Amino acid sequence: MRRYRSALLVLVNLLGWFAATAAADSHDYQMGPGDLVKISVFNYPDLATDVRISQSGNLTFPMLGQVQVAGLSTRQAETLLTERLTDGGFIRNAQVSVLVMEYQSQKISVLGEVEKPGQYALTESSRVPGLLAQAGGVINGVAADEAVLVRANGSKSPIDLTAMFNGDAAQNAQVAAGDTIFVPRASQFYIYGEVQRPGVYRLERNMSVAQAIAAGGALTPKASERRIQVRRRDPQTKKERVTSIATVDLVQPDDVLVVRQGLF
């Protein structure tokens, strides 16, 4: 797997996706207490107003007084205000526009290996790329290549970050209030012995022993490709076993590779 792009490039890509999907989702957001909305009526500039939805879910509008809008989309709110103005005999054929200016009522948590973990207001885009962008993007070289979307009901869905960054629409998941996006730390492996740079390295997807050796700076002149061992913990018994391993074999999380000297 290719290494992640720089954090800045990832953020730019996410913001681009955020902008591309916003138009499609602009009427899906359900308004709630704390949201600031801009209301205007065509040909009636004096009725234009910015109003914050109260904790009881109401907004105050000229001539109509208190109007319950919590739980409505902007399109539904436009229809409701239009009907109230028309049915009340205030304006014939009213054309009302409602636009959310500040999203405060619904929160999403973005946690783990992102630049700015925390809670973020759900915006009209309501999709994973936009929320990762708000959190500053994933931490390059540290974050795993798969995140988890935890729904408010406890169900979980994997998000393939590599595929998402490459434009896979299937990873452009929609989110809702109470959801959590968790980006775990990438798995690691250890390599010691006859390599140029022994130490701890990030485990890439489908990484072979040969690729792990390359990450460690290649073999020393004394090394033998036929004398590579791996210390690996059995997932069932939790006991550590030491076995020989070939350069074409795949490395597993927390493997400890040891490259021995040649016999001659």
N, C-alpha and C positions, 0 to 999 in steps of 0.2 A: 504494500500500500504506500502511495506517496505520502510524504510527511505533510502535515497541515501547512497551508499557506501562512504568511505572517498574520499576526493578529489584526493589523490594519486592513489587509486585503480581505480577510474573512469578514470583518465588520462591514466593509464596503459592499461585499456581495450580499450579505444579509439585509442591509438597508435597501439595496436594489430590489431584492425579492419582496421586502416589506412594501415598497412603493407599488410594485406590480400587482400585488394581491389586495391592496387596500380598497381599490375601486370596486372589486367584486364583493367585498364584505361590508361596504360602507353602511348598509342598512340592517346588518345583523346584530349589532350591539344593543343590548338591553340596558336602558338607562336606569339609574338608581340614585339614592341619596348621596349628595356631595358633588354630583356631576354638574358642570357649568355648561349651559346650552345657549346658543344664539338663535333667536326666533325673529323672523321677518315675514311681512305680508306684502305681496306684490302690490305696488301703487299706493301703499300706506306706510311711508317711511317713519312717521311718528310712532308707529306700533313696534318698530324694531327695538329689541331689548335683549340684554344678556342677563340670564337669571340662573341661580343655583338651586338645584332640586333639594328640598328640605328633607330632614330625617324621616318625616312621615310620607315621603314620596311625592309631594306636591310641588308644583311651581305656580307662581302668581303671574297672571297675564292680564293686561288692560281689558276692561269690560267683562272679562270672564271670571276674574278672581282666582280662587284656588282650583287647580286642575290636577288630578291624579295621573302621573305619567310613569311612575316606577314600574319596571318590568316591561315597558313598551320600547319598541325600536323607534328610531327617528321617523321612519316612514309611518308607523302606526300613530305616533304623536302628531305628525302633520295632518293625518286624516281626522283625528279626534278634534284638534283645534279648528280645522276647517269646518267640521260639522257643527261645533259649538257656535262659531261666529255666524254661520249661515242660519242655523235653526233659531238662534237668538235674535235674528233680524238685524244684526249689527253690520254685516258686510255680505252683499250678494256675490256668489261665485268667488269666494275667497280662495287665494292661492298662498298657502302657508309653507314656509321652509324652516326646518329645525336642524341645527348643526351642533354636534357636541364639541365644545371647545376644550374642556378639561375632563379627563376620565379619572374619577376618584372612587366610584362605588364598588368596583369589582377588582379583586386582586389575584395575581398569579405569582407563585414563588419560583424563582430561578436560582438553583443552588448548585454547589459543587465547583468544578474547575472552570469558572467563568471570571472575568475581570472584576465584576461588581455584583456578587451574589446578594439576593434580597428579594423583597416583594415589589412587584410592579403593577401599575394600574392596567387593567385590560383595555386595550384600545380597539378601534373598529377592525383592525387587521386580524386580531385574535388568532394568530398562527405562530408556530414555533420559531421560524426565522426572525420575525420581527421582535419577539421577546428576547431571543438570544442577543439581538443587536442592541436592545435597550440595556442589557446586562454587560455590554462591552465586548461581546464575543467570547469564544472559548479561549482558554490559555494555551497558546501555541506550544507544542512539544510536551505538554503535561496532561492535557485532557485526553480521555479515551476516544476512540472513533465511534462509539455508540452511546447515546444518552437514553434516558428513560423518562417517558411522560406518565406521571402518576395522576390519575383522574381523582376528582373529589370523592368518588365512591370507592376508591381503593384499587381499582383496576389499573394495570400497567401495560404500556405499549413501548416497544423499543424504537428508537430513532437512529437510523444510520446516518451519522454526521457526514461521513465522507460522501455518501450518495447525495445527501442534501446539498452540500457545498457544490456538487457537480450538477445541480439542477434537477434532481429526481423529484418530480411532483408528488410521488407517493409519500415522501418524507415531510411534505409541507402540511403537517397535521394542524387541524383547527383545535383551539383550546378554549376552555370556559373557566368561569370564576371558581376558585378553589383548587384548580389543578396545580401541579408542581412539575417543573422540568429539572431533572437532576443530571448533571454531567459528571460522571465518576472520573477518578484519576486513572490514567492508562496503566495497564499491567506492565511489569518489569521482568527482566531476566538478569542473571549475573554471569559473567564470563571471566575466568581466571586461567593462570598457567601461561603457556607459551603463545600469548598474543601481545601485540604492540601496546594496546591500551586496555588493560584489564579494568573491570569495574561493573557498574550497574547501568543498564540501558533500557530505553523504552521498547516494549515488545510491539512490533508492527503486526498487522494482520497477515496471517499465513506466512510467517517468517520462518525461513529454514535455518538450519545450523550454519550453513555456508554464509548466509546473510548476517547472522549473528556474529560470526567471526569477522566479517567485513566491518561491521559496526565497531568491533573492538580493535580496528586498525590493522587487520590481517595477521597471519601467523608470523612468528619469529623464525629465523633460519633453523632453529633446533626443533621446531614443532613437527608433529606427525599427524596428518589427517586421519590416520587409522587408529590413533590413540586418544580419542575424545570420549569423555565420560559425562554423564549427566546425573546430578542428584535431584531427584524428583519425588515429591510427596504424593503418596497414593490418596486419591480423593475419598476412598471408602474407609480405609484403615487409618489414614492420617500418618502412616509410617513412611519414613524416607527410605528410598531405595537408590542404589548406585548401579547404573548400567551403562554399557557402551552405546554410543549413538553415532549415526552416520551423518555426513554433511547434507544429505538430501532430506533428512528427517525434519519435522516441524518442531519448533520450540514452543513450550507451554509456559503459562504464567508462573513466575517464581522459580523457573528452572535455574539450576546452577551448573554451568558448563565448565569443564576443566579440560584444557588441552595439554596433553603430556608431551614430553620430549620423545624423539625417535630413539629406538634401541641402538641404532648404529649411526 
